[in-house]
């Protein structure tokens, strides 16, 4: 027997011996199921609820900023005297954001860092850029 005939004969025997169509089909089905499970779980994990997050602001906050933030957030205006109550509520409920404007800086009070804070920081940076551009001030990001 020539060498190539031996190789072909051995290859056929191994293929017939080890290749089982039922096992191959089961492997493909299991891979498809796992792919679907990971796809659905990923979509569910990164989906938004569609509801605007609650943002509490002090009453002396700039009206242009309040208008800009009301697009992405449910805004609630409170007087300065209620600030400790809101901070206590955030600590107790472990939810909510309080934005305090002091001059040209913003102080964000939140229980934990979430994706909502990133959206808030982006909105504050945009407001700062437009506000500074109107006054001819050099623009630097204020939130990092």
C-alpha positions as CSV (number, residue, x, y, z in Angstrom):
1,X,0.0,0.0,0.0
2,X,1.2,3.4,-0.8
3,X,1.7,6.0,1.9
4,X,-1.2,8.2,0.7
5,X,-3.6,5.2,0.7
6,X,-2.6,4.4,4.3
7,X,-3.2,8.0,5.4
8,X,-6.6,8.0,3.7
9,X,-7.6,4.7,5.2
10,X,-6.5,5.7,8.7
11,X,-8.3,9.1,8.3
12,X,-11.6,7.4,7.2
13,X,-11.4,4.9,10.1
14,X,-10.8,7.7,12.7
15,X,-13.6,9.8,11.2
16,X,-16.0,6.9,11.4
17,X,-14.8,5.9,14.8
18,X,-14.9,9.3,16.5
19,X,-17.3,11.5,14.6
20,X,-20.8,11.1,15.9
21,X,-23.5,13.3,14.3
22,X,-25.6,13.3,17.4
23,X,-22.7,14.7,19.5
24,X,-22.0,17.4,16.9
25,X,-25.6,18.5,16.8
26,X,-25.8,18.6,20.6
27,X,-22.7,20.7,20.7
28,X,-24.0,23.2,18.2
29,X,-27.4,23.4,20.0
30,X,-25.7,24.0,23.3
31,X,-23.5,26.8,21.8
32,X,-26.5,28.5,20.3
33,X,-28.4,28.3,23.6
34,X,-25.5,29.7,25.5
35,X,-25.1,32.6,23.0
36,X,-28.8,33.4,23.3
37,X,-28.7,33.4,27.1
38,X,-25.7,35.7,27.2
39,X,-27.2,38.0,24.6
40,X,-30.5,38.3,26.5
41,X,-28.8,38.7,29.8
42,X,-26.6,41.4,28.4
43,X,-29.5,43.3,26.9
44,X,-31.4,43.0,30.2
45,X,-28.4,44.1,32.4
46,X,-27.7,47.2,30.3
47,X,-31.2,48.3,29.6
48,X,-32.6,51.5,31.0
49,X,-35.9,51.6,32.8
50,X,-36.9,54.6,30.7
51,X,-37.8,56.6,33.7
52,X,-36.0,59.8,34.5
53,X,-33.9,59.8,37.7
54,X,-34.7,62.2,40.5
55,X,-32.4,65.2,41.0
56,X,-32.8,67.6,43.8
57,X,-31.5,71.2,43.4
58,X,-31.3,74.2,45.6
59,X,-33.6,77.1,44.7
60,X,-30.7,79.5,43.9
61,X,-29.5,77.3,41.1
62,X,-29.1,79.0,37.7
63,X,-32.4,78.8,35.7
64,X,-30.6,77.9,32.4
65,X,-29.0,75.0,34.2
66,X,-32.3,73.8,35.7
67,X,-33.9,74.0,32.2
68,X,-31.0,71.9,30.7
69,X,-31.2,69.3,33.5
70,X,-34.9,68.9,33.3
71,X,-34.5,67.3,29.9
72,X,-32.7,64.3,31.5
73,X,-33.9,64.4,35.1
74,X,-36.9,64.9,37.2
75,X,-35.9,68.0,39.0
76,X,-37.1,69.1,42.4
77,X,-36.3,72.6,43.8
78,X,-35.8,72.9,47.6
79,X,-34.8,75.8,49.9
80,X,-31.4,76.0,51.5
81,X,-33.0,75.1,54.9
82,X,-34.1,71.6,53.6
83,X,-30.6,70.6,52.5
84,X,-29.8,68.5,55.7
85,X,-33.2,66.7,55.3
86,X,-32.5,65.8,51.7
87,X,-29.0,64.6,52.6
88,X,-30.5,62.5,55.4
89,X,-33.1,61.0,53.0
90,X,-30.3,60.1,50.5
91,X,-28.4,58.4,53.3
92,X,-31.4,56.6,54.6
93,X,-32.9,55.5,51.2
94,X,-29.5,55.0,49.6
95,X,-30.9,56.7,46.5
96,X,-31.1,60.2,45.1
97,X,-28.9,63.0,44.1
98,X,-28.5,66.5,45.5
99,X,-26.8,69.2,43.3
100,X,-25.4,72.2,45.1
101,X,-24.1,75.2,43.1
102,X,-21.5,77.3,45.0
103,X,-20.1,80.0,42.7
104,X,-18.6,78.4,39.7
105,X,-18.4,74.9,41.3
106,X,-20.9,72.2,41.7
107,X,-21.1,69.8,44.6
108,X,-22.9,66.5,43.9
109,X,-24.2,64.6,46.9
110,X,-25.1,61.0,46.1
111,X,-25.0,57.7,48.0
112,X,-23.1,55.7,45.3
113,X,-21.5,56.3,41.9
114,X,-23.9,55.3,39.1
115,X,-24.3,55.8,35.4
116,X,-26.7,58.6,36.2
117,X,-23.8,60.6,37.8
118,X,-21.9,60.3,34.5
119,X,-24.9,61.8,32.6
120,X,-25.1,64.6,35.2
121,X,-21.4,65.4,35.0
122,X,-21.7,65.6,31.2
123,X,-24.7,68.0,31.4
124,X,-22.7,70.2,33.9
125,X,-19.7,70.3,31.7
126,X,-21.9,71.3,28.7
127,X,-23.5,74.0,30.8
128,X,-20.1,75.2,31.9
129,X,-18.8,75.4,28.4
130,X,-21.8,77.3,27.0
131,X,-21.9,79.6,30.1
132,X,-18.1,80.3,29.8
133,X,-18.2,80.8,26.0
134,X,-20.8,83.5,26.5
135,X,-18.6,85.4,28.8
136,X,-15.3,84.8,26.9
137,X,-13.8,82.6,29.6
138,X,-11.3,79.8,28.9
139,X,-13.1,76.5,29.0
140,X,-11.9,73.6,31.2
141,X,-13.9,70.6,32.2
142,X,-15.1,70.9,35.8
143,X,-16.1,67.3,36.4
144,X,-13.7,64.5,36.1
